């Protein structure tokens, strides 16, 4: 058993395990969310009474490279062989991808002689936008069921986990890449060094890799604990990304702050010796991270209590609403929602059901709490008093789509970064 030393709510773990990026011993706990089942393991009706496997959600931070990380409690093959998340069901995310494709094509002068590869390409939500621009593409996606959706759109897709072995095969086949894209994939890679080294090997000498990921600074500042789940092995700052790039003969030459997923970064990497000049954005982001304390342990010490306070505030509201006889349902069945539901202990005693736009989830039950998932139209039939928005990062899109709930006086409840009630008056155009 680990020997633990308590310092407030910040636990030092004396039995060290190595950082997955730099190999330094891990001693410091950021937050422990207890035990939870894999967040995308939605249960079909015939398994609703079966046992589930639970794993810890114990988050640590490395003093060396400042990588925030989970241990490898669940292997990628258990999560991604068949996957329940289809990117195209979020219209705002598809539009974000379209704007990116246009921008990056213009910025790096991509054309029909270029080659673009997306890692974890999902259902083709992004690569579909390069077709009209005349840029050849390839998707690499380990989940066969979502890869099939991309193939149906005419997007070449290889069903495989990416790493150095695949990069070497592609190079042997004569493939080298002008642009490698990784949107919200770095967090899902347990062997970061193999993955990033594969990217470095695949790029042309002047090629570019872009990665988008939720910024750990926003996770800490805004109590975004629900973005912690087993398929997310790591959580990144620019500080950590620059450590990572340097380990594999690359450098970061630009960074952008994005509103997606509650606050993300988009970083631009190139191989050492490339002609891409660093921008002023880098110095500005480094300054912000220093001010937020992301280059030391101090910023991580307050997170645990902020998470507990968020849990108490949400449960207080739900208890008072149920005691008053009001009906509550959820909107969405995202992975992050299952972390929130399981950590807070929110089951059908609070939520009658939740809804989702993804037909794959209809008729299934959320892992752990076993809340039934229905089509969005179920909200109109039930006319609940409150709708808990589980994918809170899409709150504006959801409220706009469901504005009509104001007709019966329904309200939306946003749990993160702090409890917020969106009343009918605020929904009016």
C-alpha positions in Angstrom: 0.0 0.0 0.0 1.3 3.5 -0.8 2.5 5.5 2.1 0.7 8.9 2.0 1.7 12.2 3.5 -1.2 14.7 3.8 -0.6 18.5 3.3 -4.0 20.1 3.5 -5.9 18.4 0.6 -2.7 17.9 -1.3 -1.3 14.3 -1.0 2.3 13.4 -1.6 2.7 9.8 -2.8 6.0 8.4 -1.5 5.8 5.2 -3.6 6.7 6.8 -6.9 5.7 5.7 -10.4 7.5 7.3 -13.5 6.2 10.2 -15.5 5.1 8.9 -18.9 6.9 11.8 -20.7 10.2 12.4 -18.9 10.5 9.4 -16.6 10.8 11.4 -13.4 9.2 9.8 -10.3 5.6 11.0 -9.6 5.1 12.1 -6.0 2.3 14.6 -6.1 -1.5 14.1 -6.3 -3.6 16.9 -7.8 -7.0 15.3 -7.2 -8.4 11.9 -6.5 -11.9 11.5 -7.9 -12.4 8.0 -6.5 -13.4 5.0 -8.6 -15.3 5.2 -11.9 -16.0 2.9 -14.9 -14.6 3.8 -18.3 -16.6 6.8 -19.4 -17.6 5.7 -22.9 -18.7 2.2 -21.9 -22.5 2.8 -22.4 -24.5 -0.2 -21.3 -27.1 -1.9 -23.6 -30.3 -2.9 -21.9 -29.2 -6.6 -21.5 -26.2 -5.5 -19.4 -27.9 -3.0 -17.2 -27.9 -5.4 -14.3 -24.4 -6.8 -15.0 -21.3 -5.9 -13.0 -19.0 -3.1 -14.2 -15.2 -2.7 -13.8 -14.2 0.4 -11.9 -10.8 2.0 -12.0 -9.2 4.9 -10.0 -9.3 8.5 -11.2 -6.2 9.6 -9.4 -4.4 12.5 -11.1 -0.8 13.4 -10.4 1.7 16.0 -11.6 5.3 15.6 -12.6 7.8 18.0 -11.0 10.1 17.7 -13.9 8.1 18.4 -17.0 4.8 19.5 -15.3 2.8 16.9 -17.1 -0.5 16.3 -15.3 -1.4 12.6 -15.7 -3.3 9.5 -14.8 -1.7 6.1 -14.5 -2.5 3.6 -17.3 -5.5 2.2 -15.5 -7.2 1.3 -18.8 -5.4 0.3 -22.0 -6.3 2.0 -25.3 -7.5 -1.2 -26.9 -10.2 -1.4 -24.2 -11.5 2.1 -25.0 -11.0 2.8 -28.7 -11.6 -0.5 -30.5 -15.3 0.5 -30.7 -16.0 4.1 -29.7 -19.2 5.9 -28.8 -18.1 9.4 -29.7 -18.8 10.8 -33.2 -17.4 14.3 -33.7 -19.9 15.3 -36.4 -22.8 15.4 -33.9 -21.6 18.8 -32.7 -22.3 21.4 -35.4 -20.1 24.0 -33.7 -17.2 21.6 -33.6 -17.6 20.8 -37.3 -17.6 24.5 -38.1 -14.5 24.9 -36.0 -12.9 22.2 -38.1 -13.9 23.8 -41.3 -12.4 27.2 -40.3 -9.2 25.4 -39.3 -8.9 23.6 -42.7 -9.3 26.9 -44.6 -6.9 28.7 -42.4 -4.1 26.1 -42.4 -4.4 25.6 -46.2 -3.9 29.3 -46.8 -1.2 29.7 -44.1 1.0 26.9 -45.3 0.1 27.1 -49.0 -1.2 23.5 -49.2 -2.4 22.3 -52.6 -2.9 19.1 -54.6 0.8 18.2 -54.3 0.6 18.3 -50.4 -0.3 15.5 -48.1 -2.3 16.0 -44.8 -2.7 13.3 -42.2 -5.0 13.5 -39.2 -4.3 11.3 -36.2 -7.5 10.1 -34.4 -9.5 11.4 -37.4 -12.8 10.1 -36.0 -15.7 10.2 -38.5 -14.1 12.6 -40.9 -15.5 15.7 -39.3 -12.3 17.6 -40.2 -10.7 16.0 -43.2 -13.9 16.3 -45.2 -13.2 20.0 -45.4 -9.9 19.5 -47.3 -11.6 17.9 -50.3 -13.2 21.1 -51.6 -9.8 22.7 -51.2 -8.1 20.1 -53.4 -5.7 18.8 -50.7 -5.1 15.0 -50.5 -5.7 13.6 -47.0 -5.4 10.4 -44.9 -7.2 9.6 -41.7 -5.7 7.4 -39.0 -8.3 6.2 -36.6 -8.2 3.2 -34.2 -11.9 2.8 -33.7 -13.3 0.8 -36.6 -16.9 1.9 -36.1 -16.2 5.6 -36.4 -13.6 5.1 -39.1 -16.3 3.4 -41.2 -18.3 6.6 -41.0 -15.4 8.5 -42.5 -14.9 6.0 -45.3 -18.5 6.3 -46.2 -17.8 10.0 -46.7 -15.0 9.1 -49.2 -12.2 9.9 -46.8 -9.3 7.4 -46.9 -8.8 6.0 -43.4 -6.5 3.5 -41.9 -7.8 1.7 -38.8 -4.8 1.5 -36.5 -3.1 3.1 -33.5 -0.4 5.5 -34.5 3.2 5.4 -33.3 6.8 5.0 -34.6 6.1 1.6 -36.2 3.3 3.0 -38.3 5.3 6.1 -39.2 8.2 3.9 -40.3 5.9 1.8 -42.5 4.4 4.9 -44.1 7.9 6.3 -44.8 8.9 3.0 -46.3 5.9 3.3 -48.6 7.1 6.7 -49.8 4.7 8.7 -47.7 5.9 11.9 -45.9 3.6 14.6 -44.7 3.3 18.3 -45.0 0.8 18.6 -42.2 0.0 16.3 -39.3 -3.1 17.2 -37.3 -3.9 15.9 -33.8 -7.1 17.4 -32.3 -7.8 16.3 -28.8 -5.6 13.2 -29.3 -2.5 13.8 -27.2 -4.5 13.3 -24.0 -5.5 9.9 -25.2 -2.0 8.5 -25.8 -0.4 6.5 -23.0 3.0 6.2 -24.8 3.6 9.9 -25.6 7.2 9.5 -26.6 6.4 6.8 -29.2 3.5 8.8 -30.6 5.4 12.1 -30.8 8.5 10.5 -32.2 6.3 9.0 -34.9 5.1 12.4 -35.8 8.6 13.7 -36.0 9.6 10.9 -38.3 6.6 11.4 -40.6 7.0 15.1 -41.2 8.9 16.5 -44.2 11.8 18.8 -43.3 9.5 21.9 -43.5 6.4 20.0 -42.4 4.1 21.2 -39.6 2.2 19.4 -36.9 -0.6 21.1 -35.1 -2.2 19.8 -31.9 -5.2 21.0 -30.0 -5.9 20.1 -26.4 -7.8 21.5 -23.4 -5.4 23.7 -21.5 -4.6 22.5 -18.0 -4.6 26.1 -16.8 -8.3 26.3 -17.5 -9.0 22.9 -16.0 -7.4 24.1 -12.7 -8.8 27.6 -12.7 -12.4 26.6 -13.6 -12.8 23.3 -11.7 -13.1 21.4 -15.0 -12.7 18.1 -13.1 -15.1 16.3 -15.4 -12.6 16.4 -18.2 -10.7 13.8 -16.2 -11.5 10.3 -17.3 -9.7 7.1 -18.2 -9.3 7.8 -21.9 -7.5 11.0 -21.0 -4.1 9.9 -19.8 -2.5 13.4 -19.8 -3.4 17.1 -19.4 -1.1 19.7 -21.0 0.3 23.2 -20.7 2.5 24.9 -23.2 5.3 24.4 -20.7 4.9 20.6 -21.0 4.4 20.7 -24.8 7.8 22.5 -25.2 9.4 19.8 -23.0 7.8 17.1 -25.2 8.8 18.7 -28.5 12.4 19.1 -27.5 12.7 15.5 -26.5 11.9 14.5 -30.1 13.9 17.0 -32.2 11.1 19.5 -32.6 10.2 23.0 -31.4 7.0 25.0 -30.9 6.8 28.0 -33.2 3.3 29.3 -32.6 0.4 28.9 -30.1 -3.2 30.0 -30.2 -5.8 30.2 -27.4 -9.1 28.7 -28.4 -12.5 28.7 -26.7 -13.2 25.1 -27.5 -13.6 22.4 -24.8 -13.7 25.0 -22.1 -10.5 26.7 -23.2 -7.9 25.0 -25.4 -4.5 25.6 -27.0 -3.5 25.0 -30.6 0.3 24.5 -30.9 2.3 24.5 -34.1 5.4 22.2 -34.1 8.2 21.7 -36.7 11.4 19.7 -36.9 14.6 21.4 -35.6 16.2 23.3 -38.5 13.0 24.2 -40.2 12.4 27.7 -41.3 9.3 28.4 -39.3 10.1 31.4 -37.1 8.7 31.6 -33.5 5.9 34.1 -33.1 5.2 36.6 -30.3 2.3 34.4 -29.2 4.8 32.1 -27.6 6.3 34.7 -25.2 2.8 35.9 -24.3 1.6 32.3 -23.5 4.7 31.6 -21.5 4.1 34.7 -19.5 0.5 33.8 -18.8 1.5 30.3 -17.6 4.2 31.7 -15.3 1.6 34.1 -13.8 -0.8 31.2 -13.3 2.0 29.2 -11.6 1.9 26.3 -14.1 5.6 25.9 -14.1 5.6 24.9 -10.4 3.5 22.9 -7.9 1.6 25.9 -6.3 -1.1 26.1 -9.0 -2.1 22.5 -8.4 -2.5 22.6 -4.6 -5.9 24.4 -4.5 -7.6 22.2 -7.1 -8.9 19.4 -4.8 -10.9 21.7 -2.6 -12.3 23.6 -5.6 -13.6 20.3 -7.0 -15.2 19.4 -3.7 -16.9 22.8 -3.5 -18.3 22.4 -7.0 -19.7 19.0 -6.1 -21.4 20.3 -2.9 -23.0 23.3 -4.8 -24.5 21.0 -7.5 -25.8 18.5 -5.1 -27.3 21.2 -2.9 -29.3 22.5 -5.9 -30.4 19.1 -7.0 -31.5 18.0 -3.6 -33.5 21.2 -3.1 -35.1 20.8 -6.5 -36.2 17.2 -5.9 -37.5 18.0 -2.4 -39.6 20.7 -4.1 -41.1 18.1 -6.4 -39.4 19.4 -9.6 -38.5 17.1 -12.5 -34.9 17.0 -13.8 -33.3 15.5 -16.8 -30.0 15.7 -18.5 -28.9 17.0 -21.9 -26.0 15.0 -23.5 -24.2 11.8 -22.6 -20.5 12.8 -23.1 -17.6 11.2 -21.4 -17.1 14.2 -19.2 -20.7 13.9 -18.0 -20.1 10.4 -16.7 -17.1 11.6 -14.6 -19.4 14.3 -13.1 -22.3 11.9 -12.5 -20.2 9.2 -10.9 -18.0 11.5 -8.7 -21.1 13.4 -7.5 -23.3 10.2 -7.2 -26.0 11.6 -9.5 -28.3 8.7 -10.6 -31.9 8.3 -11.5 -32.8 9.5 -8.0 -31.9 13.0 -9.4 -32.1 12.7 -13.3 -35.1 10.9 -14.8 -33.1 10.4 -18.0 -30.6 12.2 -20.3 -30.8 12.8 -24.0 -28.2 12.8 -26.8 -28.1 13.5 -30.5 -26.0 10.4 -31.2 -28.3 7.5 -32.1 -25.6 5.0 -31.1 -26.4 5.9 -27.4 -30.2 5.8 -27.6 -31.6 3.0 -25.5 -28.4 2.5 -23.6 -27.5 3.5 -20.1 -24.7 5.7 -18.7 -21.8 3.8 -17.1 -21.9 3.6 -13.4 -25.0 5.6 -12.7 -27.1 3.8 -15.3 -29.2 6.7 -16.4 -31.3 5.9 -19.5 -30.3 7.8 -22.7 -33.1 8.9 -25.0 -33.4 10.9 -28.2 -33.5 14.7 -27.8 -37.3 14.7 -28.5 -37.9 13.1 -25.1 -37.4 16.4 -23.4 -40.4 17.9 -25.3 -42.5 14.9 -24.2 -41.4 15.1 -20.5 -41.3 18.9 -20.2 -38.9 18.8 -17.2 -38.4 21.8 -14.9 -34.6 21.6 -15.1 -32.2 20.4 -17.8 -28.7 19.6 -16.6 -26.3 20.3 -19.4 -23.5 17.7 -19.2 -21.4 18.9 -22.2 -21.3 22.3 -20.6 -18.6 23.4 -23.2 -21.4 23.3 -25.8 -23.9 25.3 -23.6 -24.5 28.1 -26.1 -25.2 25.7 -28.9 -27.5 23.6 -26.7 -29.5 26.5 -25.3 -29.9 27.9 -28.8 -31.2 24.6 -30.1 -33.5 24.0 -27.2 -34.7 27.6 -26.6 -38.3 26.4 -26.8 -38.1 24.9 -23.3 -38.8 28.4 -22.1 -42.4 27.9 -23.3 -43.1 25.7 -20.3 -40.9 27.6 -17.9 -38.0 25.1 -18.1 -34.5 26.1 -17.1 -31.0 24.9 -18.0 -28.5 24.1 -15.2 -24.8 24.5 -16.0 -22.6 22.7 -13.4 -19.1 24.0 -14.4 -17.1 26.2 -13.9 -19.7 27.2 -11.3 -23.4 26.4 -10.8 -25.5 28.6 -13.1 -29.2 28.6 -13.9 -30.3 29.8 -17.3 -33.9 31.0 -17.0 -36.5 31.4 -19.7 -35.9 35.2 -19.8 -32.3 34.6 -20.7 -33.3 32.2 -23.5 -35.4 34.7 -25.4 -33.9 35.9 -28.7 
